């Protein structure tokens, strides 16, 4: 996985959710807007302190997380 230096997680910020550069904008908020049909430019208009690469990394992070596999362990 490439470096996603713009994606941060801190226990005291937005409940520990993945955020953009430590701000109170979560990856989920950005991805939900794109999923709802908004363009990157519209998202940037809503959050003028974000940059294009912030949105791109949020999408890459979400895609990476969606590919994760959960392995269930059975008790011995």
C-alpha positions as CSV (number, residue, x, y, z in Angstrom):
1,X,0.0,0.0,0.0
2,X,1.4,3.4,-1.0
3,X,1.9,6.1,1.7
4,X,-1.3,7.9,2.6
5,X,0.3,10.7,4.5
6,X,-2.8,12.9,4.3
7,X,-4.9,10.3,6.1
8,X,-4.6,10.5,9.9
9,X,-6.2,8.8,12.9
10,X,-6.1,10.2,16.4
11,X,-8.2,9.0,19.3
12,X,-9.2,12.6,20.2
13,X,-10.2,13.7,16.8
14,X,-13.6,12.6,15.4
15,X,-13.7,9.5,17.6
16,X,-10.5,8.0,16.1
17,X,-12.0,7.8,12.6
18,X,-9.7,8.3,9.6
19,X,-9.5,12.0,8.9
20,X,-7.9,14.3,6.3
21,X,-4.7,15.8,7.7
22,X,-5.9,15.8,11.3
23,X,-8.9,18.0,10.6
24,X,-12.4,17.3,11.5
25,X,-13.3,16.0,8.1
26,X,-13.5,12.2,7.9
27,X,-12.7,10.0,5.0
28,X,-16.2,8.7,5.3
29,X,-17.7,12.2,4.9
30,X,-15.7,12.8,1.7
31,X,-16.3,9.4,0.2
32,X,-20.1,9.6,1.0
33,X,-20.3,12.9,-0.9
34,X,-18.6,11.4,-4.0
35,X,-20.8,8.3,-3.7
36,X,-23.9,10.6,-3.6
37,X,-22.9,12.0,-7.0
38,X,-21.0,15.1,-6.1
39,X,-17.9,16.0,-8.1
40,X,-14.5,16.5,-6.6
41,X,-14.8,20.2,-7.3
42,X,-18.1,20.3,-5.5
43,X,-16.6,18.6,-2.5
44,X,-13.7,21.0,-2.5
45,X,-16.2,23.9,-2.7
46,X,-17.9,22.5,0.5
47,X,-14.5,22.1,2.2
48,X,-12.3,25.0,0.9
49,X,-9.5,24.0,3.2
50,X,-9.1,20.6,1.5
51,X,-7.0,20.0,-1.5
52,X,-7.6,17.8,-4.6
53,X,-5.0,15.3,-3.3
54,X,-6.8,15.1,0.0
55,X,-9.9,13.8,-1.8
56,X,-7.9,11.4,-4.0
57,X,-6.2,9.9,-0.9
58,X,-9.5,9.6,0.8
59,X,-10.8,7.6,-2.1
60,X,-7.7,5.4,-2.3
61,X,-7.9,4.8,1.5
62,X,-11.5,3.8,1.2
63,X,-10.7,1.4,-1.7
64,X,-7.9,-0.1,0.3
65,X,-10.1,-0.6,3.3
66,X,-12.8,-2.2,1.2
67,X,-10.3,-4.8,0.0
68,X,-9.3,-5.8,3.5
69,X,-10.3,-9.3,4.5
70,X,-11.5,-10.2,8.0
71,X,-10.3,-13.6,9.2
72,X,-12.6,-15.1,11.8
73,X,-10.7,-17.2,14.4
74,X,-12.5,-20.0,16.1
75,X,-11.9,-20.7,19.7
76,X,-9.7,-23.6,20.5
